[in-house]
Amino acid sequence: VSRSWIPPGGWPALGVDVLAWILLLAGIYLRLASIVFVGGRKGKSLVTTGPYSSCRNPLYLASLAIAMSSSRLIAA
């Protein structure tokens, strides 16, 4: 939508790109881990262990991380 405030090339752009890849991989991992962990327990009881012990809904957090990283990766 707008121009990047980080000039292309150089160390700052590389750092932001690396951060975007880390966010993408962490988001994918958290999303898959949350799906596998909740498995068949979702409708039976309140899940308060695993990824759900530190975040009320890790699926939303993972989706936010993926969305934030993809905005940088698509622009690059």
C-alpha positions in Angstrom: 0.0 0.0 0.0 2.9 2.4 0.8 6.6 2.5 0.2 8.8 0.7 2.6 10.5 3.0 5.2 13.6 0.7 5.1 15.7 1.3 2.0 16.2 -1.9 -0.1 19.6 -3.6 0.2 21.9 -3.2 3.2 21.8 -4.6 6.7 18.6 -3.1 8.0 16.6 -4.7 5.1 18.3 -8.0 5.6 17.5 -7.9 9.3 13.8 -7.2 8.7 13.7 -10.0 6.1 15.3 -12.5 8.5 12.8 -11.4 11.2 9.9 -11.9 8.7 11.1 -15.4 8.0 11.4 -16.2 11.7 7.9 -14.9 12.3 6.6 -17.0 9.4 8.2 -20.2 10.6 7.2 -19.6 14.2 3.6 -19.0 13.2 3.4 -22.1 11.1 5.0 -24.2 13.9 2.7 -22.7 16.5 -0.4 -23.2 14.3 0.4 -26.9 13.6 1.4 -27.6 17.2 -1.9 -26.1 18.5 -4.0 -28.1 16.0 -2.2 -31.3 16.8 -2.3 -30.7 20.6 -6.0 -29.9 20.9 -6.8 -32.9 18.7 -10.1 -34.6 19.9 -10.2 -32.8 23.3 -11.7 -29.6 22.0 -15.3 -30.3 22.7 -14.8 -32.5 25.8 -12.9 -30.3 28.2 -11.2 -27.0 28.6 -7.6 -27.3 27.3 -5.2 -25.4 29.6 -1.9 -27.2 28.9 0.6 -27.1 26.0 0.4 -24.0 23.8 -2.9 -23.2 25.4 -1.2 -22.6 28.8 0.5 -19.4 27.7 -2.1 -18.0 25.3 -5.9 -18.2 25.3 -6.0 -18.9 21.5 -2.6 -19.7 20.0 -4.2 -20.2 16.6 -5.1 -16.5 16.4 -1.6 -15.6 17.6 0.0 -17.8 15.0 -2.2 -16.3 12.3 -1.2 -12.8 13.3 2.5 -13.8 13.1 2.0 -15.3 9.6 0.1 -12.2 8.4 2.7 -9.8 9.8 5.5 -11.8 8.1 3.7 -12.2 4.8 3.2 -8.4 4.4 7.0 -8.0 4.4 7.8 -11.1 2.4 5.3 -10.2 -0.4 6.7 -6.7 -0.6 10.3 -7.9 -1.0 
